[in-house]
């Protein structure tokens, strides 16, 4: 699954993951709508199917839109922030996901 429409930029300096996650977290609901369009919001969790596998059980993949923590309860895959979610869904490394998120959100890294 491709969640970014352009090739990741090469890494040339340290990435401030905390700043990128902090900037992305208020937009996580919208990012989930974009990345997991078949999902729905239930309280503070986006419940969806996992697009990285043959998942037929909506709700087995959840993203907490307040904290950024996510999990696939069927496989045990999980992460603690928006960058790790983007990396997982995009099948890319976390530094690539961080750079692409920063571009998407218009923030300096």
N, C-alpha and C positions, 0 to 999 in steps of 0.2 A: 504494500500500500504506500503510495506516495502522498505525503501530507504537505510537502513544500514543492513549489513549482519551479525551483531553480537549483542548480548545483551548489553544495556547501562550499563556503570560502575556506581557503587554507588557514590553519591556525598560525598566527604570527606573534601573539602576545598572550599573557595569562588571561583567562576568561573569568569574569566575576559571576559565578553561578548564582550566588545569593542574590545579587542585584537583578539578574535576569528573572529568577524565580519570583522575586518580590514584585517585579513589574508585570509579570504574566499572570500571577494569581488572581488579581481582580478581574481578569478577562477570561478566566478558565471556563466559565459557563458558555461563553461564545465559542471558545476554542473547542470545547466538547461538542457543541452543535455542528461545528465544521468537520471535526475529525471523526466523530461518532454519530453521524446524522440519524441513525435509526434508534438512538437512545432517548431517554426521557429523564426529567428531573424529578426525583422523589426525595423530599425534604432537602438535605444538603448534598445528596449524592446523585451523580449522573449514572444511570443504569443503562447498559448497552450490551450488545454482543461483542465479542472480541474479534475484530476484523483481521487479526493475524493468524487465525486458525479457523477451522470449520466449526463454528460455534452456533448452536441453535437454541441456546437458552438465554434469552434476554434477562439481564440481572446478574449473570455470573461474572460480569466484568463491571466494576464500579469505580468511579472517580469521586472523591470528596472534593467538592468545589470550594470549600472553605480552607482546607489544609493542603490540597494538591496530592494527597496520598491516593494511590490507586492499587487495585488488585484484581487479578483473575482468580476467582475462588475455585475454579475447576482445575487450573494448572499450577497454582502457587506463584505465578509471576506477579511481582508487585514492585512498587517504587514509592518514593516519598515526596516527589515534587513534579512540577510541570515539565521541567527539562527531561527528566527520566521518562515521563509519559510520552513526550514528543519523540524521544529516541526510540522507545519501544514500538510505538505505532508506525514510525517511519522506517524502522529497520536500519537506523543509523547510530553512530556513536554519540555519546552525550555532548561532547564538545561541538560536534556538528549541529546537533539539535539546539544547543544554546545559542550558537551564532545565528542560526536561521530564525529562532524566536526573537532574538534582539533586532534583526532586520525587520521582521514582521511587525513588531511593536514600535519600531522607530527609536530604539534606545542605543546609546553608545555602549560598547563593551570594553 
